[in-house]
């Protein structure tokens, strides 16, 4: 059984994961409209992954005797000045999500809620991978700049880590 504090934080995380999915979906649409099919494909895949995370949190809350709450979501930004600015925003968002998950883990430690703490370790590890992946993209963007994007756009999917790559 979840404590009310942990249930509340997990429900807040449901909103954050759902917003993440919408954010990456909006970014994917913008990139696609700008003529970057590879970047948009990467972002569409990220959007799907975040939606899956939201579902995992929903099921976990309900399976542990809580009640998952499906929130409304705020509208994500729809315009970006550059691919680099957009990926800077991706990094900031991933760091925000990492901090949020760490806050839930900290509360689990405080409340000795080891089941949820253990369950969250997969998300902790995934956030490390997500931030590293985005940092790799930002490093490559520094090399190519915003005006030499053809090969970067073509090759970005090879930089994406997937659950099957990391959990085998």
Buried (B, 14 or more C-beta within 10 A) or exposed (E): EBBEBBBBBBBBBBBBBBBBBBBBBBBBBBBBEBEBEBBBBBBBBBBBBBBEBBBBBBEBBEEBEBEBBEEEBEEBEEEBEBBBEBBBBBBEBBBEBBEBBBEBBEBBEEBEBEEBBEBBEBBBEBBEBBBEBBEEBBEBBEEBEEEEBEEBBEEBEEEBEEEEEEEE
